[in-house]
Amino acid sequence: MNAVPSPALGRLSRRSLLAAALVAVPTALAAPTALASTRRTPTATRPLLLGTYTSAEGGGTGIGTAAYDTATGAITSGPVIAGVENPSYLALHPSGATVYAVAEQDAGAVTAVALAPDGTYDVLGTRPTGGSGPTHLSVHPSGRWLLSANYTSGSVAVHPIAADGSLGERTDLVTHSSPPPGPGQNGPHAHQIVTSPDGGHVLAVDLGTDTVYTYRLDESAGTLTEVSRAALAPGSGPRHLTFHPGGRSAYLACELDNTTVVCAYDPESGTLTPGAGQSTGSETGYPAQLVVTGDGSYAYLANRGPNSLTRYAVEDGGAALRLLDTVPAGGDWPRQLALSPDSSLLFAANQRSSTVTAFRVGSDGSLAPAGEPLPAPVAVCVLPLE
């Protein structure tokens, strides 16, 4: 794998995006900064950021940019944000002014990139995560802390975020040393770390130990204290947790036993209580991730094995999922899903076909292909912006 730039190198010089791409992506990378108050003029397109592996054969050269038509779902490619290694997962700061990327490689790292209103960007620097193979990161709702999950080493890390969006030295690193690894696992594999909707707790999903760990974040010191654990079925391989907008239910995609698990969540204690695993609609799914519409009515699951998307109806206020159907993903190995901000479009990042596909979401939650697949080198993450 390629080496991560040393934090000692400091900030890279500001780079201008191509003028032609700014025409194709009129609002791309133009998210408001924390100090900006001017509203953008509404347009028919919105920006997308694309994650990839720069070290993979046929991979990308940094964070890709694109734009999608809000009416048709058609996607137009833009230039690349260079100087970012193996950005396989992306997360946006609440201000919209900074995007963060993991560097999924042996020497795990996280990188901050400032997105300016004039269509330029600035790579603010890279910090080590203290582990290897980070696969996920998220920004705490306060905007002051970046959380990351190191898959290969089974640990989670915390970095402070400065006022300009740059990252400080790591303030905590917690390794999942117990319980013992599940069947067929050689150790813990932290796959995701996310804050609960109420902001009170941080949850880490570990595929290797079949456990979801709940932590409380000290927002002054940037340290994590474990408060509870949720045990999943041995060998289930929990991969990705998605909360219902109501905040009292969450849904787990379990990679190894091909199930979806509905969990009850207690915001006061941070306790997650998993239910029984249920069908993904496929016999060999390798489920990757669930997303839920903004109104909480429907949930969608990416199944990498059969290259399909499962549609669930959300019932009982979020406490139940009812499988409705599956449709082709339109690409090979749908690694990650994302809904547009208004939940009118669903995007799938298809790793093996190096494409991003879009679907219109009907009033009944049905999915209809929208536009042609966008060629995107080793597409493993798609992040729609406002």
C-alpha positions in Angstrom: 0.0 0.0 0.0 1.1 3.6 -0.5 2.6 5.5 2.4 0.5 8.2 4.2 2.0 11.7 4.1 3.6 12.5 7.4 1.7 15.0 9.7 5.0 16.8 9.9 4.6 17.9 6.3 1.9 20.3 7.5 -0.6 21.7 5.1 -0.4 21.2 1.4 -0.8 24.3 -0.8 -4.3 25.2 -1.9 -5.3 23.7 -5.2 -7.8 25.0 -7.7 -10.4 22.6 -9.2 -10.7 22.6 -13.0 -12.9 25.4 -14.3 -14.8 23.0 -16.6 -15.7 20.8 -13.6 -17.1 23.8 -11.8 -19.5 24.3 -14.6 -20.5 20.7 -14.5 -20.7 20.8 -10.7 -22.0 24.3 -9.9 -22.3 23.8 -6.2 -19.6 21.1 -5.7 -17.2 21.8 -2.8 -19.2 25.0 -2.2 -20.6 24.0 1.2 -20.9 26.9 3.7 -18.1 27.4 6.2 -18.9 27.8 9.9 -18.6 31.6 9.4 -20.5 31.9 6.1 -24.1 33.2 6.2 -24.8 33.7 2.5 -27.4 31.2 1.1 -26.7 29.5 -2.2 -29.0 30.1 -5.1 -31.0 26.8 -5.5 -29.9 24.8 -8.5 -30.9 21.5 -10.1 -27.6 19.8 -9.2 -25.9 18.9 -6.0 -22.4 17.6 -5.3 -21.1 14.1 -4.5 -17.8 13.1 -3.1 -16.4 9.6 -3.9 -14.2 7.4 -1.9 -11.7 4.9 -3.4 -8.5 2.9 -2.9 -5.5 4.7 -4.4 -3.3 1.7 -3.8 -5.6 -0.8 -5.6 -5.1 -1.8 -9.2 -7.3 0.4 -11.3 -8.0 2.6 -8.2 -8.4 6.3 -7.9 -5.9 9.1 -7.3 -7.7 10.8 -4.4 -11.3 11.8 -3.4 -13.4 11.9 -6.5 -16.0 14.7 -7.1 -19.2 14.6 -9.1 -22.7 16.2 -9.3 -26.1 14.7 -9.5 -29.3 16.1 -11.1 -31.9 16.3 -8.3 -34.7 15.6 -10.7 -33.3 12.8 -12.9 -30.5 11.4 -10.7 -28.1 11.6 -13.6 -24.5 11.9 -12.3 -21.7 14.0 -13.9 -18.1 13.4 -13.0 -15.8 16.2 -11.8 -12.1 16.5 -10.9 -10.2 14.7 -8.1 -9.1 16.0 -4.8 -5.5 14.8 -4.9 -3.1 14.3 -2.0 -5.3 11.9 0.0 -4.3 8.3 0.3 -6.8 5.4 0.2 -9.8 7.4 1.2 -12.2 4.5 1.4 -14.7 6.2 3.7 -15.7 9.9 4.0 -17.5 12.0 6.5 -18.6 15.6 6.5 -18.2 18.1 9.3 -21.6 19.5 10.5 -20.6 22.9 9.1 -20.2 21.5 5.7 -16.8 23.1 5.4 -14.5 20.1 5.9 -14.5 16.5 4.8 -12.6 13.8 6.5 -11.2 10.6 5.0 -9.7 7.4 6.4 -6.5 6.1 4.9 -7.3 2.3 4.9 -3.9 0.8 5.0 -1.4 -0.7 7.4 -0.4 2.6 8.9 -3.9 3.8 9.5 -4.6 7.5 9.3 -7.3 10.2 8.9 -7.1 13.2 6.7 -8.9 16.6 6.8 -9.8 18.5 3.6 -11.2 22.0 3.7 -13.9 22.7 1.0 -14.0 26.4 0.1 -17.0 28.3 -1.3 -14.9 29.4 -4.3 -14.5 25.8 -5.4 -11.0 25.2 -4.2 -9.8 22.8 -1.5 -7.0 22.6 1.0 -5.6 19.3 2.4 -5.2 20.3 6.0 -3.0 17.4 7.0 -3.1 13.8 8.1 -3.0 12.2 11.6 -2.2 8.5 12.5 -5.1 6.6 14.0 -2.9 4.4 16.1 -4.2 1.3 14.4 -4.3 -0.4 11.0 -6.9 -0.7 8.3 -9.3 2.0 9.4 -12.6 1.5 7.5 -15.0 4.0 9.0 -15.0 7.5 10.6 -17.7 9.9 11.8 -17.8 13.4 13.2 -19.3 13.9 16.7 -22.4 16.2 16.5 -20.6 18.9 18.4 -18.1 19.1 15.5 -15.2 19.0 17.9 -14.2 15.3 17.7 -13.4 12.9 14.9 -14.1 9.2 15.7 -12.5 6.4 13.6 -12.6 2.6 13.6 -9.4 0.5 12.9 -10.7 -2.7 11.3 -7.4 -4.8 11.2 -6.2 -4.0 14.7 -9.7 -3.9 16.3 -9.5 -0.4 17.9 -11.3 2.9 17.9 -9.6 6.3 18.0 -10.6 9.9 18.8 -9.0 13.1 17.4 -9.8 16.7 18.3 -11.0 19.0 15.5 -9.8 22.6 15.5 -11.9 25.6 14.6 -10.5 25.5 11.0 -11.4 21.8 10.6 -7.9 20.5 11.0 -7.1 17.6 13.2 -5.0 17.5 16.4 -3.1 14.7 18.0 -5.1 11.6 19.0 -6.7 11.9 22.4 -7.7 8.2 22.9 -7.3 4.8 21.5 -9.4 1.8 22.8 -8.7 -1.7 21.7 -11.5 -4.3 21.8 -9.6 -6.9 23.9 -12.7 -8.8 25.0 -14.8 -10.9 24.5 -12.7 -13.4 22.6 -13.0 -13.4 18.8 -16.0 -15.1 17.2 -15.9 -18.3 15.1 -13.4 -18.0 12.3 -12.0 -14.7 13.5 -8.3 -14.0 14.4 -9.0 -11.0 16.5 -11.2 -8.0 17.0 -12.2 -6.0 13.8 -13.8 -2.6 14.6 -15.8 -1.8 11.5 -17.8 1.3 12.4 -18.0 4.0 15.1 -21.0 6.3 15.2 -22.7 8.7 17.7 -26.3 8.0 18.8 -28.9 10.5 17.4 -29.3 12.2 20.8 -25.5 12.7 21.0 -25.2 11.0 24.3 -23.3 7.9 23.4 -20.8 6.6 20.9 -21.3 3.0 19.5 -18.6 0.9 17.9 -19.5 -2.2 15.8 -16.9 -5.0 15.9 -17.2 -7.7 13.3 -14.5 -9.9 14.9 -15.9 -10.1 18.4 -19.6 -10.1 17.4 -20.2 -7.2 19.7 -21.4 -3.6 19.7 -19.7 -1.5 22.3 -21.3 1.6 23.8 -19.1 4.4 25.1 -19.6 7.8 26.7 -17.4 10.5 25.2 -15.8 13.0 27.5 -16.2 16.1 25.4 -13.6 18.0 27.3 -10.8 15.4 27.2 -11.7 13.4 24.1 -11.7 10.1 25.9 -14.0 7.1 25.7 -15.5 5.2 28.7 -17.3 2.0 28.0 -20.8 1.8 29.5 -22.4 -1.3 27.9 -22.0 -4.1 25.4 -24.5 -5.8 23.1 -23.6 -9.4 22.1 -24.7 -10.6 18.7 -25.0 -14.2 17.6 -21.6 -15.9 17.5 -20.2 -15.8 14.0 -22.8 -13.2 12.8 -20.1 -10.6 12.0 -21.9 -7.3 12.7 -20.7 -4.7 10.2 -22.7 -1.5 10.1 -25.3 0.1 12.4 -27.9 2.5 11.3 -30.3 4.4 13.6 -33.9 5.0 12.9 -34.7 8.8 13.0 -36.7 8.3 16.2 -33.6 7.4 18.0 -34.9 4.3 19.9 -34.3 1.7 17.3 -31.3 0.7 15.2 -30.6 -1.8 12.4 -27.5 -4.0 12.1 -26.2 -5.5 8.9 -24.4 -8.7 9.8 -21.9 -9.7 7.2 -21.1 -13.3 8.0 -24.5 -14.9 8.8 -26.3 -12.8 6.2 -28.9 -11.3 8.5 -30.4 -8.0 9.4 -30.9 -7.4 13.1 -33.4 -4.9 14.6 -32.1 -3.5 17.9 -33.9 -1.5 20.7 -31.9 1.5 21.9 -32.2 3.2 25.3 -30.8 6.8 24.9 -30.5 7.3 28.7 -28.2 4.3 29.4 -26.8 3.7 25.9 -27.9 0.1 26.0 -28.5 -1.6 22.7 -30.7 -4.7 22.8 -30.5 -6.9 19.6 -33.4 -8.9 18.4 -33.3 -12.1 16.3 -31.6 -12.0 12.9 -34.0 -11.8 9.9 -33.7 -12.4 6.2 -31.9 -10.1 3.8 -33.9 -11.4 0.9 -30.8 -13.3 -0.4 -29.3 -16.7 0.3 -25.7 -15.4 0.0 -25.9 -11.7 0.7 -22.7 -10.5 2.3 -24.7 -7.5 3.5 -22.8 -4.3 3.7 -24.9 -1.4 5.0 -28.4 -0.2 5.8 -29.8 3.3 5.2 -33.1 4.7 6.4 -35.2 7.4 4.7 -35.4 10.7 6.5 -39.1 10.1 7.4 -38.2 6.7 8.9 -40.6 4.8 6.6 -38.2 2.6 4.6 -34.8 1.0 5.0 -32.5 -0.3 2.3 -29.7 -2.9 2.5 -26.8 -3.4 0.1 -26.1 -7.1 -0.6 -22.7 -7.6 -2.2 -23.0 -11.3 -3.1 -26.1 -11.1 -5.4 -25.5 -7.5 -6.2 -28.9 -6.5 -5.0 -30.7 -3.9 -2.8 -33.2 -5.0 -0.3 -36.2 -2.8 0.6 -37.8 -3.0 4.0 -40.9 -1.3 5.3 -40.2 0.2 8.7 -43.1 -0.6 11.2 -44.1 -0.1 14.8 -42.4 3.3 15.1 -39.1 1.8 14.0 -39.1 -1.3 16.1 -39.7 -3.7 13.2 -38.6 -4.2 9.6 -40.8 -6.1 7.0 -39.0 -7.3 3.9 -40.7 -6.1 0.8 -38.5 -7.0 -2.2 -35.0 -6.8 -3.7 -33.8 -5.1 -6.9 -30.5 -5.3 -8.9 -27.9 -2.8 -7.6 -26.9 -2.0 -11.2 -23.2 -2.8 -10.4 -20.9 -5.4 -9.0 -20.3 -5.6 -5.2 -22.3 -2.6 -3.8 -20.1 -1.7 -0.9 -21.9 1.4 0.5 -25.2 3.2 0.1 -26.2 6.8 0.6 -29.5 8.7 0.4 -29.7 12.3 -1.0 -30.5 14.8 1.8 -34.2 14.7 0.9 -34.3 10.9 0.5 -35.5 11.2 -3.1 -32.5 9.4 -4.5 -30.4 6.4 -3.4 -26.8 6.0 -4.5 -24.8 2.8 -4.5 -21.0 2.6 -4.6 -20.1 -0.6 -6.5 -16.5 -1.6 -5.8 -15.8 -4.3 -8.3 -17.5 -2.7 -11.3 -16.0 0.7 -10.4 -19.4 2.5 -10.8 -21.9 4.6 -8.8 -25.5 3.9 -9.6 -28.5 6.0 -8.7 -32.1 5.1 -8.0 -35.3 7.3 -7.6 -37.1 6.5 -4.4 -40.9 6.3 -4.9 -43.6 7.4 -2.5 -44.0 3.7 -1.7 -40.2 3.3 -1.1 -39.8 1.5 -4.5 -36.5 1.9 -6.3 -36.2 2.8 -10.0 -32.8 3.2 -11.8 -32.0 6.8 -12.5 -29.6 7.7 -15.3 -26.5 5.7 -16.4 -24.0 4.3 -13.9 -21.1 6.7 -13.3 -17.6 5.3 -13.9 -15.7 5.8 -10.7 -12.4 3.9 -10.0 -12.9 1.3 -7.3 -15.9 3.1 -5.9 -16.3 2.2 -2.2 -18.0 5.3 -0.8 -20.4 8.0 -2.1 -21.2 11.1 0.0 -24.0 13.4 -1.2 -23.6 17.0 0.0 -26.3 19.6 0.6 
